[in-house]
Amino acid sequence: MPFREINSKMVEATVVPGQKMFSQRGAMLAYRGEVSFTPNIQGGQGGVMSMIGRRLANEATPLMTVEGNGTVMFGHGGHHIQVINLAGDTLYVEADRLLAFDGTLQQGTMFMGSQGGVMGMVRGQVTGQGLFTTTLKGHGAVAVMAHGGVIELPITPGREVHVDPQAYVAHHGDVRNKLSTALGWRDMVGRGSGEAFQLELSGSGAVYVQASEEKL
């Protein structure tokens, strides 16, 4: 179910009978046709266990199930929107950044420690993202929110990408991430830039970076 970008802060989705999609509650701006919006208590395709994982981390983002026949316009908080098309791979994204996504995508929850071990957990605390992140896998489209627009940076073998943790939005592909430090003598004497921690992403895929260090 592709999204049509109306402008940098609004997208439109076509809803057809027999297919569903999920959106963040409060994200519907307008719609045409016979479309229903139902609170989703199972956390999308991930089911109850996916929902429990996010609730344990206090990161559950309420979703709506969208069904029917028509078109729906989505936007939220004036945030910039980036549409990401998945072709069988997995997108890793914080739940509160999800605006809307295809119901065909399999939703799950990944413990941050499983990517980077202890450093993965440290990353969650340093970035304020918590210990769990949402995964979306399959073929379909996802609309995510960011501050100030988003750039997609490719990640290729042997060419790691370093990202400010606060500017990180999402990534997909066969990618490993770890928290690295950039402490030098200037940081030790209080003259550093303050960007002592960086996310190092390696492998094959892409990372999405927002033009801001502000969380949603």
WOLIN-V101204 format. One record per pair of residues at least 24 apart in sequence whose ideal C-beta (glycine too) atoms are under 7 Angstrom apart, sorted by the first residue. I is the first residue (numbers start at 0). J is the second residue. D is the distance in whole Angstrom. If there is no record, write none. Layout:
BEGIN
I/J/D
I/J/D
END
This chain:
BEGIN
0/101/5
0/139/7
0/140/6
1/140/5
2/82/5
2/140/5
2/142/5
4/82/6
5/72/7
7/79/5
7/80/7
7/148/7
8/74/5
8/77/6
8/78/7
8/79/6
8/80/6
9/72/6
9/74/4
10/73/5
10/80/5
10/82/6
10/142/5
11/70/6
11/71/7
11/72/5
12/70/7
12/71/5
12/73/7
12/99/6
13/70/5
14/65/6
14/66/7
14/67/5
14/68/6
14/69/6
14/70/7
14/71/6
15/68/6
16/68/5
18/102/6
19/64/6
19/65/6
19/66/5
19/102/4
20/65/5
20/99/6
20/100/7
20/101/6
20/102/5
21/62/5
21/63/7
21/64/6
21/65/7
21/99/7
21/100/6
21/102/6
22/62/7
22/63/5
22/65/6
22/73/6
22/98/7
22/99/4
23/60/6
23/62/7
23/75/6
23/97/6
23/98/6
24/61/4
24/62/7
24/63/5
25/75/6
26/73/5
26/74/7
26/75/5
26/98/5
26/99/6
27/71/6
27/73/6
28/72/4
28/73/6
28/74/5
29/72/5
30/69/6
30/70/6
30/71/4
30/72/7
31/69/5
31/70/5
32/67/7
32/68/5
32/69/2
32/70/6
33/67/5
33/68/5
33/69/6
34/65/7
34/67/4
34/69/4
34/71/6
35/66/5
35/67/5
36/63/5
36/65/6
37/63/7
37/64/5
38/63/6
39/63/6
39/64/5
42/106/7
43/106/4
44/102/7
44/104/7
44/105/5
44/106/4
45/106/4
45/107/5
45/108/6
49/106/6
49/107/5
49/108/5
52/108/4
52/131/6
53/94/6
53/108/6
53/131/6
56/129/5
56/130/5
56/131/4
58/94/6
58/129/5
58/131/6
60/94/4
60/95/5
60/97/7
73/98/6
73/99/5
73/142/6
75/144/6
78/144/4
78/145/6
78/146/7
78/215/7
79/145/5
79/146/7
79/147/6
79/148/5
79/149/7
80/142/5
80/144/6
81/143/5
81/145/6
81/149/4
81/207/6
82/140/6
82/142/5
83/141/5
83/143/6
84/140/5
85/135/7
85/137/6
85/138/6
85/139/6
85/141/7
85/171/7
86/138/6
87/137/7
87/138/6
88/171/5
88/172/6
89/134/5
89/135/7
89/136/4
89/171/6
90/134/7
90/135/5
90/141/6
90/169/6
90/171/4
91/132/5
91/134/6
91/169/6
91/170/5
91/171/7
92/132/7
92/133/6
92/143/6
92/169/4
93/128/5
93/132/6
93/133/7
94/133/5
95/215/5
96/143/5
96/144/5
96/168/6
96/169/7
96/215/6
97/133/7
97/143/6
98/142/4
98/143/6
98/144/5
99/142/5
100/135/6
100/139/7
100/140/7
100/141/4
100/142/7
101/139/3
101/140/6
103/137/6
103/138/7
103/139/5
104/135/5
104/136/6
104/137/5
104/139/5
105/136/5
105/137/5
106/133/7
106/135/6
107/134/5
108/133/6
108/134/7
109/134/5
114/175/6
114/176/6
115/176/6
115/177/4
115/178/7
118/177/5
118/178/5
121/178/6
122/164/7
122/178/4
122/198/7
125/164/6
125/178/7
125/196/5
126/164/4
126/165/6
126/167/7
127/214/6
143/168/6
143/169/6
144/215/6
145/209/4
146/209/5
146/211/4
146/213/5
147/209/6
147/210/4
147/211/4
148/210/5
149/207/5
149/208/7
149/209/5
150/208/5
151/205/5
151/207/6
152/205/6
152/206/5
152/208/6
153/205/5
154/200/5
154/201/7
154/202/6
154/203/6
154/204/5
154/205/6
154/206/6
155/203/6
156/202/7
156/203/6
159/199/5
159/200/6
159/201/4
160/200/5
160/206/6
161/197/5
161/198/7
161/199/5
162/197/7
162/198/5
162/200/7
162/206/6
162/208/6
163/194/6
163/197/7
163/212/6
164/196/6
164/198/5
165/212/4
165/214/7
166/208/5
166/209/5
166/211/7
166/212/6
167/198/6
167/208/7
168/207/4
168/208/6
168/209/5
169/207/5
170/200/6
170/204/6
170/205/7
170/206/4
170/207/7
171/204/5
171/205/6
172/202/7
172/203/5
172/204/2
172/205/6
173/202/5
173/203/5
173/204/6
174/200/5
174/202/4
174/204/4
175/201/5
175/202/5
176/200/5
END
